[in-house]
Amino acid sequence: MVSAPRCRSGARGLLALLLLLPLPGARGLCGTPPTLSRAVPRDTSRTEGFPIGTEVTYRCSDPFVKIPGKSDTVVCLSNSQWSTIEEFCNGGCRATPRLKSAVLSKEDERRNYCPPGTTVSYVCRPGYEETELRPVITCLKNSTWSEAHEFCRGKSCGVPKGPEHGRAVDATNYLYGARVNIICDDGFRLRGRTFIQCTLKGDQVEWSQLPTCEAIPCLPPPDIPHGSRTVQSEQEFSFGLAVTYKCDQGFSLIGEASIHCTTKDHDNGEWSGPAPECKD
């Protein structure tokens, strides 16, 4: 009769040691999170040894985007295994181009996933109107949007009019948002803003309020000894007004007989020269 083989003492010790080692997961830790082909964990500071209950959330790798409704998180379960997760990323376009003249339609604004082939449409912003361009872009196969033109143009305020005794200058653009400078005629000064702007009013556009151009007056001209001037009223010394002096009998006029009200720095009035003198 052949006896059964016996373990050597060294082998018996190794077997006892193996029996004492904990089985995988016995310590309540999960290993490396599942590997996904289109996504990576958001937090890469830890790669293994996750306690039970730990959640790991993934983010889509470029150029993929998250499919709405699909989970992007795994949990370390009580058996030290990760919960299952399916691929939740796929090809698709990200945020749509932002335009000055148009915004996404209300329907398309609510979209949170745009796979290739998706089309979205724009509507004109207030102050803008449609052009001949079709306001639609498409998510292409390479997950980029087709070219987004400015589908709308500004509404026109029409040719601007200047204020009384003033005019609009450099007026080449009359559309929503445009500015036009205002200047006053010689002898007048501007009161208010130096420009008008094509602004929104309701769903239409109009020019903002015009400034005013006020006449530039001069201070009363000086009186001269032994003489007089033709204009006496102190309310009539406006731009361009001429005042003529004459001497009393027996005196001779020295200097220019007439002076007129002119401008200084297009704001203040001053007389064109000093008053003459009357000498005996």
Secondary structure, 3 states (H helix, E strand, C coil): CCCCCCCCHHHHHHHHHHHHCCCCCCCCEECCCCCCCCEEECCCCCCCCEECCCEEEEEECCCEEECCCCCCEEEECCCCCECCCCCCEEECECCCCCCCCEEECHHHHCCCCECCCCEEEEEECCCEEECCCCCEEEECCCCCECCCCCCEEECECCCCCCCCCEEEECCCCCECCCEEEEEECCCEEEECCCEEEEEEECCEEEECCCCEEEECECCCCCCCCCEEECCCCCCCCECCCEEEEEECCCCEEECCCEEEEEEECCCEEEECCCCCEEEC
